[in-house]
Amino acid sequence: MDWSSAMLRTETIRDNREDEAAYAAGWTISGLATLGTIIAVWMFAI
């Protein structure tokens, strides 16, 4: 390997749609759980 190829950065583009879907699903579930907890505390005055 010569010095010029060692100095060039190569980045591979990965398909991360599955990661984004899991991220969005996690936040959705977390948000719904939070809202459910707030409503339960409000309704039952725990």
Distance bins in CASP14 RR format, pairs under 12 A and 6 or more apart:
PFRMAT RR
TARGET T0000
AUTHOR 0000-0000-0000
RMODE 2
METHOD distances of the structure
MODEL  1
1 7 0 0 0 0 0 1 0 0 0 0 0
1 8 0 0 0 0 0 1 0 0 0 0 0
2 8 0 0 0 0 0 1 0 0 0 0 0
14 20 0 0 0 0 0 1 0 0 0 0 0
15 21 0 0 0 0 0 1 0 0 0 0 0
16 22 0 0 0 0 1 0 0 0 0 0 0
16 23 0 0 0 0 1 0 0 0 0 0 0
17 23 0 0 0 0 0 1 0 0 0 0 0
17 24 0 0 0 0 0 1 0 0 0 0 0
18 24 0 0 0 0 0 1 0 0 0 0 0
18 25 0 0 0 0 0 1 0 0 0 0 0
19 25 0 0 0 0 0 1 0 0 0 0 0
19 26 0 0 0 0 0 1 0 0 0 0 0
20 26 0 0 0 0 0 1 0 0 0 0 0
20 27 0 0 0 0 0 1 0 0 0 0 0
21 27 0 0 0 0 0 1 0 0 0 0 0
21 28 0 0 0 0 0 1 0 0 0 0 0
22 28 0 0 0 0 0 1 0 0 0 0 0
22 29 0 0 0 0 0 1 0 0 0 0 0
23 29 0 0 0 0 0 1 0 0 0 0 0
23 30 0 0 0 0 0 1 0 0 0 0 0
24 30 0 0 0 0 0 1 0 0 0 0 0
24 31 0 0 0 0 0 1 0 0 0 0 0
25 31 0 0 0 0 0 1 0 0 0 0 0
25 32 0 0 0 0 0 1 0 0 0 0 0
26 32 0 0 0 0 1 0 0 0 0 0 0
26 33 0 0 0 0 1 0 0 0 0 0 0
26 34 0 0 0 0 0 1 0 0 0 0 0
27 33 0 0 0 0 0 1 0 0 0 0 0
27 34 0 0 0 0 0 1 0 0 0 0 0
28 34 0 0 0 0 0 1 0 0 0 0 0
28 35 0 0 0 0 0 1 0 0 0 0 0
29 35 0 0 0 0 0 1 0 0 0 0 0
29 36 0 0 0 0 0 1 0 0 0 0 0
30 36 0 0 0 0 0 1 0 0 0 0 0
30 37 0 0 0 0 0 1 0 0 0 0 0
31 37 0 0 0 0 1 0 0 0 0 0 0
31 38 0 0 0 0 1 0 0 0 0 0 0
31 39 0 0 0 0 0 1 0 0 0 0 0
32 38 0 0 0 0 0 1 0 0 0 0 0
32 39 0 0 0 0 0 1 0 0 0 0 0
33 39 0 0 0 0 0 1 0 0 0 0 0
33 40 0 0 0 0 0 1 0 0 0 0 0
34 40 0 0 0 0 0 1 0 0 0 0 0
34 41 0 0 0 0 0 1 0 0 0 0 0
35 41 0 0 0 0 0 1 0 0 0 0 0
35 42 0 0 0 0 0 1 0 0 0 0 0
36 42 0 0 0 0 1 0 0 0 0 0 0
36 43 0 0 0 0 1 0 0 0 0 0 0
36 44 0 0 0 0 0 1 0 0 0 0 0
37 43 0 0 0 0 0 1 0 0 0 0 0
37 44 0 0 0 0 0 1 0 0 0 0 0
37 46 0 0 0 0 1 0 0 0 0 0 0
38 44 0 0 0 0 0 1 0 0 0 0 0
38 46 0 0 0 0 0 1 0 0 0 0 0
39 45 0 0 0 0 0 1 0 0 0 0 0
39 46 0 0 0 0 0 1 0 0 0 0 0
40 46 1 0 0 1 0 0 0 0 0 0 0
END
